[in-house]
């Protein structure tokens, strides 16, 4: 199925389309797991991270639909120590990770709701893992939402910490820290 899709490195010009895709993904793909208010709390730890785009570690996946090229998923990997979040998320550490002692990061994965269950999350993970491995990283980590955890478990990630942040609306936002060996 993934042979119908192409991938490329995202550019700053992609940001409006990435933001639209993120919004659709968050709004629809989380509903099976979270209430509207819980989704609102979760949004606070999400957003576009221009550092990933500038580092050329963020991918967009596209396909042809109705004669037009459509962005259907996005995500990538980070060589910086920030685990999750967008440009304005608190607690960022944008220092470069040392592959000899730090883990690479899988970051900001989103699939458009009309294109879920087609292997795009797996494709994004493989792209990020392979690039991180080529950059010398031996482990990779991610901060998963509750809806994302099943995919990551199937792909060999193991949870090692659950972080609960309180959203502005007073509801919890659970971020599951997960890890996988790249060797």
N, C-alpha and C positions, 0 to 999 in steps of 0.2 A: 504493500500500500504506500509506503513512504517514497516509492519511485515517482509518484505524482508531484512530489514537493521538491523545491530547491531551497538552499540556504545560502546566506551571505552574511558578512559582517555588517552590523547596523551602522548608520551614519547619523549625525545630528539632524539631518533633514528628515529622518524617519520618526523623530520624537512625536509629532502629532498623531501619526498612525499607531505608534506604540502606546501612547496614552489612551487612545480609543480602544485598542485591543485589551489593554489592562482593565479598563473600566468595564467592558463587556464580560471579561473573564471573571472579575471579582463579583460583579452583580449576579451573574447566572451560575457559575460553576461552584460557588460556595454554598448555595441555597440548600443543598441536600444535607449539609453538615451544620450550618449556622443560621441563626435568626437574623433578621434585618439589623437589629441593634448590635449583635455580635459581629456582623460583617462591617458595620460602621467602625467598631473598635479595631478590627483587624486592618482596615484601610490605613490606619495611622502608622503602621510599620511597613507600608508599601509605597511604591512610586518609582518614577524614572530615576535612574542613577547615571548621570552623564559621565561619571568616571569610567564606568564599564564601556561606554561607547567610545570615549576618548582613548581608552586602553586597547581598543579593538578586540575586546573579549566578549562582546554581546552579539548574538545572532538574531536574524529574523528568518522565519520560514515562510515561503510563499508558494502559491499555486495559481493556476489559471482557472478562473471561474467566470463564465459568461463572457469570454473574450478579454477579460481584464486580469491583470496580476493582482492578487489579493494577499495581504499579510494574514496568516492564519495562526502563527505562534511566534513567541519571542522568548529569549532567555540566554543565559550565558554562564560564564565562570569569572571569578575574580582572583586577581593575583595580589589583592590588597587584603588587609585584615578585617574589613567590614564584613559581617556575616549576612546582613539583610538590610532592606530599606532603600528609600529613595534619597535624593539630594538633601532633603530637610529632616530626615529621620534622626532622632537624638541617639547619641552613643556611637557614632561612626568612628572608625579608626582607618583612615585612608593611607596609612603607611604601608609600604610594600611588604609582603610576606616573604620570608626566606624559605625557599623550597626544602632546604636541609632540615628545618626545624618546625615550620608551620604548614598548615593545610591550605590548599587552594579552596575556593568557595564556589559552589553552584549558586547562581543568583537570579532572581527576578524572572522566574518561569511563568508564562501565561499562555493559554491556548484559547482561541476564540470559541465560544460555546457551540457554534455550528460545526466545529472541526475536532471536537473531543473524541477520544477512543479510536484514534487513527494512527497511533504510534508517534505522535509529535513530541510528547513529553519524553519518551524514550530516546528519540532522535536528538533532542536538545541535550539530554544528559550525556549521551555518547559523544556529541560534539564537544561539550565542555570538559568531560573527563579526558578525552584524547588530547585536547589542547593543553590541559593542565599537566598531563603526563609528559607531553613533549617539552613543556617548560621546566621539567625536572621535579615536579611535586610527586610525593609518594602517598599522600592522603588527600582526601577532599571532604569538605564539610558543607552543610547547608542549614538554613533555618527554615523549617517547613511550617506551613499552616496545617491545621487539622485536616482540611480536605486533601492536601498534598501528600500526607504521610503514607497512605496505602501504595501509591506509585513508588515512592522512594524505598519503602520496605522491599517491594518486589524486585527493585533494581539493586538490592544488596546493601542499602544504607541501614545503619543501626542507630537507634535513638540513644543518646547518652545524657541528655539534660532537657528538662521542660522549663521554659521561662514563661512566666505569666506577667504580662504588663496590664495595667488598668487603663482603659481608654478614657477619653474625655467624657464619655457618657456613663462612666462608672463600671462598665462591663469588662470582663477579662478578654485579653487577646493572648492566646497560647501560641508560643513559638517553640517548635520541637527541634532541638539541635541534634543533627544526625551526621554520621561519619561513614566513610568507606575507604578501604585501602585501594590504591591505584597500582600496586605491584602484584 
